[in-house]
Amino acid sequence: MSDKLSANEGIKTRSNYLRGTLAEGLQDLSTGSLSEDDQQLLKFHGTYQQDDRDIRAGRRAHKLEKAYSFMIRIRVPGGVTTPQQWIEVDRMADQFANGTIKLTTRQAYQLHGVIKSNLKRTIKEINDTAMDTIAACGDVNRNVMCNPNPYLSDVHAEVLKVSQAISDHLTPATRAYHEIWLDGEKIETSEEEVEPIYGKTYLPRKFKITVAVPPSNDVDIFANDLSFIAIVEEGQVVGYNVAVGGGLGMTHGDEKTFPRVADVIGFCRPEQVVDVAEKVVMVQRDYGDRTNRKHARFKYTIEDRGVEWVKAELNKYLGYELEDVRDFAFEDNGDRFGWVKDDKGRHHYTLFVQGGRVIDLPGYPMKTGLRRIAEIHEGDFRLTANQNLVIANISEQKRHEVEALLEEYGMAKSHDKSALRLASIACVSLPTCGLALAEAERKLPEVIEILENKLEEVGLRHDSITIRMTGCPNGCGRPFLAEIGFVGRGPGRYNLYLGGGHEGHRLNKLYRQDLDEKDILATLSPIFDHYAKEREEGERFGDFVIRTGYVSATKWGGDFHDNIKEDAYANKSS
């Protein structure tokens, strides 16, 4: 392995703690873009530079600069925001962005289409709402996720506090964010600024943390670098199991890259959680690969050195040992749609949001309807890890008002859809993501519609099968944990993966390459027929395709690229 550091390490070193020349670049309105180095630093501040790829060729033909704009990601630790914050995000989406709100798979908001001249003002106004964008992207800990769990409100309140505490503790200490975006005072001192946790070059790559309360694994703890699994006894959280080393990104054709599910390595007490989070981050800071960004995630540190080494090193950093893992069980990783009433008499409504895109469409003005609800709502809004929305903590007195607005704006039966559609996730992909090889958010609804007809025919409309589509193999929509995963390979073409665990505990495996839309139905139809006729009692689709030989089980990350059984391939394709 080369000892030469990756280019991003030099950018971070020269940046003066994430400042770079961002302030100067924002003032240069002769171009809609920023310098290449500043584009990398911009991610630490929660923003990506993008351009509209739908019109890129036309602008090139007319010798015009690309249609640059910026995506702003708003951190929402635990996914909980106030109605007033929702109203403000809605306003900014109209005033500064493309008029839509994107709910992400990490319980954050995204605003798309913000032009350079509006970038600073938008971020400042986000901060005025008591939210921020710092560390929503970049080589740092990102938004800390937490189960919405409206039906376990006491426990949820506690784990939400833990999520917020982790987020606060791991937020970069640099004043650069306040100086650049909030006109904070530049403090002149003879002492060099320090990052007490991250150091001058931060982490080798991004770092993701989740907190979950079994039996729900809706935050997909096995896909994250670090997770805390709440252990509840007699209605109280007695501590958390610690899971490390999950991550889903890979590169087509490079078998040295692969997704990996996390290992559960120990148990800690509630008062130890923030310390454990800090020390796990420090282990990755000190031992992660800074020479090859494709090999820089924590999952590769663990693969290279071993789970036992990482556990022992973590115990050294902590100065005490993690306790033995406690028993736990997950049942699913989906959302509970419709109305739920908790033991305190509060009501919660989970709204299905296709692809997480909050938008007004002809006959379905969802964005306007949610703004109207926010104007009268006295509880909170909770973003789910499946891109849906919980209108939470509705009083008995307010429920009828919320119900009336849901009915008026066509949202009262948002979940009156096939179970397949309700279990779907898609990344943004084209036209704005620069990494996208194929469509995802705009294509998955069409693919689901085609598959729904077949599922209806064989009596599987109400059987939940997780289905996810991404425009590239970086894994933002967690496709490699889905029972059916589509990963973009080129324009209109996808690799099909089968066999993920319904509870989010097992990776899937490649079944077919380079399928177009027509191939997708032809490939899956006979498998759906087979599943409808021969599944065992309670057997999930992902388990069925492994038991019947369509794919072999992926037992660990390095096993992900193993070829499927040749005899099974021949039998199923004949």
Residue pairs with C-beta under 8 A, 6 or more apart in sequence:
1 289
1 291
1 292
1 295
2 291
2 292
3 291
4 291
5 290
5 291
6 290
6 291
6 292
6 293
6 296
8 40
8 139
8 293
9 201
9 290
11 20
11 37
11 40
11 41
12 18
12 41
12 139
12 200
12 201
12 202
13 200
13 201
14 20
14 37
15 37
15 41
16 176
16 193
17 172
17 174
17 175
17 176
17 193
17 195
17 200
18 41
18 44
18 45
18 172
18 174
18 176
18 177
19 41
19 174
19 176
19 179
19 180
20 37
20 38
20 41
21 35
21 37
21 38
22 34
22 38
22 41
22 42
22 45
22 176
22 180
23 179
23 180
25 34
25 35
25 38
26 34
26 116
26 119
26 120
26 180
29 116
29 117
31 65
31 68
31 116
32 65
32 66
32 67
32 68
32 69
32 115
32 116
33 39
33 49
33 65
33 66
33 68
33 116
34 42
34 49
34 116
39 48
39 49
41 138
42 48
42 49
42 70
43 137
43 138
44 134
44 135
44 137
44 138
44 139
44 140
44 172
44 202
45 123
45 133
45 134
45 137
45 138
45 176
45 177
45 180
45 181
46 72
46 73
46 74
46 75
46 123
46 132
46 133
46 134
46 135
46 136
46 137
47 70
47 71
47 72
47 73
47 119
47 123
47 133
47 137
48 70
48 71
48 73
48 137
49 68
49 69
49 70
50 68
50 69
50 70
50 71
50 112
50 432
50 433
50 434
51 66
51 67
51 68
51 69
51 432
51 434
52 66
52 67
52 69
52 431
52 432
53 430
53 431
53 432
53 434
53 436
54 430
54 431
55 67
56 66
56 67
59 65
59 66
59 67
60 66
68 115
68 116
69 112
69 113
69 114
69 115
69 116
69 432
70 114
70 115
70 116
70 119
71 110
71 111
71 112
71 113
71 114
71 432
72 97
72 110
72 111
72 114
72 119
72 122
72 123
72 126
72 133
73 104
73 108
73 109
73 110
73 133
73 136
73 137
73 143
74 89
74 108
74 109
74 110
74 111
74 126
74 131
74 132
74 133
74 136
75 108
75 131
75 132
75 133
75 134
75 135
75 136
75 142
75 143
75 167
76 107
76 108
76 109
76 131
76 143
76 383
77 143
77 144
77 146
77 163
77 164
77 166
77 167
77 168
78 107
78 144
78 145
78 146
78 159
78 160
78 163
78 164
78 211
79 107
79 145
79 146
79 148
79 382
79 383
79 384
79 385
80 160
80 380
80 381
80 382
80 383
80 392
81 89
81 131
81 380
81 381
81 382
81 383
82 380
82 381
83 373
83 374
83 375
83 377
83 378
83 379
83 380
83 381
84 129
84 374
85 129
85 130
85 131
85 381
86 370
86 371
86 374
86 381
87 371
87 374
87 375
88 125
88 126
88 128
88 129
89 101
89 109
89 111
89 126
89 129
90 101
90 367
90 370
90 371
90 374
92 111
92 122
92 125
92 126
93 99
93 100
93 101
93 111
93 367
96 111
96 114
96 118
96 121
96 122
97 111
97 112
97 113
97 114
97 122
98 111
98 112
98 113
99 359
99 367
100 112
100 357
100 358
100 359
100 367
101 109
101 110
101 111
101 357
101 358
101 359
101 367
102 109
102 110
102 111
102 112
102 356
102 357
102 358
102 428
103 109
103 110
103 353
103 356
103 357
103 358
103 383
103 384
103 387
103 388
103 389
104 110
104 356
104 383
104 387
105 356
105 385
105 386
105 387
105 425
105 427
105 476
105 477
105 478
106 142
106 143
106 145
106 208
106 385
107 143
107 145
107 146
107 219
107 383
107 384
107 385
108 136
108 143
108 383
109 383
110 428
111 122
112 428
112 432
113 432
114 122
120 180
120 181
123 133
123 181
124 181
124 182
124 183
126 132
126 133
127 181
127 182
132 177
134 171
134 172
134 177
135 141
135 142
135 170
135 171
135 172
136 142
136 143
137 206
138 202
138 206
139 202
139 203
139 204
139 205
139 206
139 207
140 170
140 172
140 198
140 202
140 203
140 206
140 207
141 166
141 167
141 170
141 171
141 203
141 207
141 208
141 209
141 277
141 281
142 206
142 207
142 208
142 209
143 167
144 163
144 164
144 166
144 167
144 170
144 209
144 210
144 211
145 163
145 208
145 209
145 210
145 211
145 219
145 224
145 385
146 156
146 159
146 160
146 162
146 163
146 210
146 211
146 212
146 219
147 156
147 159
147 211
147 212
147 213
147 216
147 218
147 219
148 156
148 218
148 335
148 350
148 382
148 383
148 384
148 390
148 392
149 155
149 156
149 159
149 213
149 216
150 156
150 340
150 342
150 346
150 348
150 350
150 382
150 390
150 392
150 393
151 336
151 340
151 342
151 348
152 213
152 342
153 342
153 343
153 344
153 346
153 393
154 235
155 213
155 230
155 232
155 235
155 237
156 213
158 237
158 270
159 211
159 213
159 230
159 237
162 211
162 228
162 240
162 270
162 273
162 274
163 211
165 273
165 274
166 209
166 211
166 273
166 274
166 277
169 197
169 274
169 277
169 278
170 197
170 209
170 277
170 278
170 281
172 195
172 198
172 202
173 194
173 195
173 196
173 197
174 193
174 195
175 184
175 186
175 187
175 193
178 184
179 185
179 186
195 202
197 278
197 281
197 282
197 285
198 281
198 285
199 285
201 290
202 285
203 281
203 284
203 285
203 288
204 284
204 285
204 288
204 289
204 290
204 293
204 296
204 297
205 288
205 293
205 296
205 297
205 298
206 297
207 225
207 226
207 281
207 284
207 298
208 223
208 224
208 225
208 226
208 247
209 224
209 225
209 226
209 227
209 228
209 277
210 219
210 220
210 221
210 224
210 226
210 227
210 228
210 385
211 219
211 227
211 228
211 230
211 240
212 218
212 219
212 221
212 227
212 228
212 229
212 230
212 330
213 229
213 230
213 232
214 229
214 230
214 232
214 328
214 329
214 330
214 331
215 329
215 330
215 331
215 332
216 330
216 331
216 332
216 333
217 330
217 331
217 332
217 333
217 503
217 504
217 505
218 332
218 333
218 334
218 335
218 384
218 385
218 386
219 227
219 333
219 385
220 333
220 385
220 478
220 481
220 504
221 227
221 229
221 243
221 246
221 262
221 504
222 243
222 246
222 261
222 262
222 481
222 504
222 505
223 246
223 247
223 248
223 259
223 261
223 262
223 475
223 478
223 481
223 504
224 243
224 246
224 247
224 262
225 244
225 245
225 246
225 247
225 262
225 280
225 284
225 297
225 298
225 299
226 242
226 243
226 244
226 262
226 277
226 280
226 281
226 298
227 242
227 243
227 244
227 246
227 262
228 240
228 241
228 242
228 243
228 268
228 273
228 276
228 277
229 240
229 241
229 242
229 243
229 264
229 328
230 237
230 240
231 237
231 238
231 239
231 240
231 241
231 267
231 326
231 328
232 238
237 270
238 269
238 270
239 267
239 268
239 269
239 270
239 323
239 326
240 267
240 268
240 270
240 273
241 264
241 266
241 267
241 325
241 326
241 328
242 264
242 265
242 266
242 267
242 268
242 276
242 280
242 322
243 262
243 263
243 264
243 265
244 262
244 263
244 265
244 280
244 298
244 302
244 307
244 310
245 260
245 262
245 263
245 298
245 299
245 301
245 302
245 303
245 307
245 310
246 260
246 261
246 262
246 299
247 259
247 260
247 297
247 298
247 299
247 475
248 259
248 260
248 475
248 478
248 479
248 480
248 481
249 257
249 259
249 297
249 473
249 474
249 475
250 257
250 258
250 259
250 473
250 474
250 475
250 480
250 560
251 257
251 294
251 473
252 473
252 489
252 495
254 294
255 561
256 294
256 295
257 294
257 295
258 557
258 558
258 560
258 561
259 475
259 480
259 481
259 507
259 557
259 560
260 299
260 302
260 303
260 507
260 556
260 557
261 481
261 505
261 506
261 507
261 556
261 557
263 302
263 307
264 325
265 307
265 310
265 311
265 314
265 322
265 325
266 311
266 321
266 322
266 323
266 324
266 325
267 322
267 323
267 324
267 325
267 326
268 276
268 322
268 323
272 318
275 318
276 314
276 318
276 322
279 314
279 317
279 318
280 314
282 317
283 301
283 310
283 313
283 314
283 317
284 298
284 301
287 301
287 305
287 313
288 296
288 297
288 298
288 300
288 301
289 295
289 296
289 300
289 301
289 304
290 296
299 557
301 310
302 310
303 557
303 558
311 322
314 322
315 321
315 322
330 503
330 504
330 505
331 503
332 464
332 502
332 503
333 386
333 466
333 481
333 502
333 503
333 504
334 386
334 422
334 423
334 464
334 466
335 350
335 352
335 384
335 386
335 388
335 390
335 422
336 350
337 350
337 351
337 352
337 388
337 414
337 415
337 422
338 349
338 350
338 415
339 347
339 348
339 349
340 347
340 348
340 349
340 350
341 347
341 348
342 348
345 396
346 379
346 392
346 393
346 394
346 395
347 394
347 395
347 396
347 399
347 402
348 390
348 391
348 392
348 393
348 394
349 390
349 391
349 394
349 402
349 406
350 384
350 388
350 389
350 390
350 391
350 415
351 370
351 388
351 389
351 390
351 391
351 411
351 414
351 415
352 388
352 414
352 415
352 417
352 421
352 422
353 366
353 387
353 388
353 389
353 414
354 421
354 424
354 445
355 387
355 424
355 425
355 426
355 441
355 444
355 445
356 387
356 388
356 426
357 441
358 366
358 367
358 370
358 389
359 366
359 367
360 366
360 367
360 368
363 410
364 409
364 410
365 409
365 410
366 409
366 410
366 411
368 409
369 405
369 406
369 408
369 409
369 410
369 411
370 389
370 409
370 411
372 405
372 408
372 409
373 391
373 402
373 405
373 406
374 381
376 398
376 401
376 402
376 405
377 391
377 394
377 398
377 402
378 393
378 394
378 395
378 398
379 391
379 392
379 393
379 394
379 395
379 398
380 392
380 393
381 389
381 390
381 391
381 392
382 389
382 390
382 392
383 389
383 390
384 390
386 423
386 425
387 425
391 402
394 402
403 412
405 411
406 412
406 414
415 422
418 448
418 452
418 455
418 456
418 461
418 462
419 461
419 462
419 463
419 464
419 465
420 448
420 451
420 452
420 455
420 461
420 463
420 464
420 465
420 467
421 445
421 448
421 452
422 464
423 464
423 465
423 466
423 467
424 444
424 448
424 466
424 467
424 468
424 469
425 467
425 468
425 469
425 477
425 478
425 479
425 482
426 440
426 441
426 443
426 444
426 468
426 469
426 470
426 477
427 433
427 440
427 441
427 469
427 470
427 471
427 476
427 477
428 436
428 440
428 441
428 471
428 476
429 436
429 438
429 439
429 440
429 441
429 442
429 443
429 470
429 471
429 472
429 488
430 436
430 438
430 439
430 440
430 442
430 471
433 471
433 472
435 471
435 472
435 474
436 471
436 472
436 488
437 471
437 472
437 488
437 489
437 490
437 491
438 471
438 472
438 488
438 489
438 490
438 491
438 492
438 493
438 494
439 471
439 488
439 492
440 469
440 470
440 471
440 477
440 486
440 488
443 469
444 467
444 469
444 486
446 517
447 469
447 486
447 517
447 520
448 467
450 517
450 520
450 521
451 467
451 520
451 521
451 524
451 528
452 461
454 521
454 524
454 525
454 528
455 461
455 463
455 528
458 528
458 529
458 531
458 532
459 532
460 528
460 531
460 532
463 541
464 502
465 483
465 484
465 502
465 540
465 541
465 542
466 481
466 482
466 483
466 484
466 500
466 502
466 542
467 482
467 483
467 484
467 485
467 486
468 477
468 478
468 479
468 481
468 482
468 484
468 485
468 486
469 477
469 479
469 485
469 486
469 487
469 488
469 494
470 476
470 477
470 479
470 486
470 487
470 488
471 488
472 487
472 488
473 487
473 488
479 485
479 486
479 487
479 497
480 487
480 497
480 500
480 507
480 508
480 560
481 500
481 501
481 504
481 506
481 507
481 508
482 497
482 500
482 508
483 498
483 499
483 500
483 501
483 502
483 508
483 540
483 541
483 542
483 545
484 496
484 497
484 498
484 500
484 524
484 541
485 496
485 497
485 498
485 500
485 508
486 494
486 495
486 496
486 497
486 520
487 494
487 495
487 497
488 494
489 495
489 513
489 514
490 514
492 516
492 517
493 514
493 515
493 516
494 514
494 515
494 516
494 520
495 510
495 512
495 513
495 514
495 515
496 510
496 511
496 512
496 513
496 515
496 520
496 523
496 524
497 508
497 509
497 510
497 511
498 508
498 509
498 511
498 527
498 542
498 545
498 550
498 551
499 506
499 508
499 509
499 511
499 542
499 545
499 546
499 550
499 551
499 553
499 554
500 506
500 507
500 508
500 542
501 540
501 542
501 543
502 540
502 541
502 542
502 543
506 542
506 553
506 554
507 554
507 557
507 560
508 542
508 551
508 554
509 551
509 552
509 553
509 554
509 560
509 562
509 564
510 551
510 561
510 564
511 523
511 545
511 550
511 551
511 564
512 519
512 523
515 523
526 572
527 545
527 550
527 572
530 548
531 541
531 544
531 545
534 544
534 548
535 541
535 544
536 544
536 547
539 547
545 551
546 552
546 553
549 565
549 567
549 568
549 571
549 572
550 564
550 568
550 572
551 564
551 565
551 568
552 562
552 564
552 565
554 560
554 562
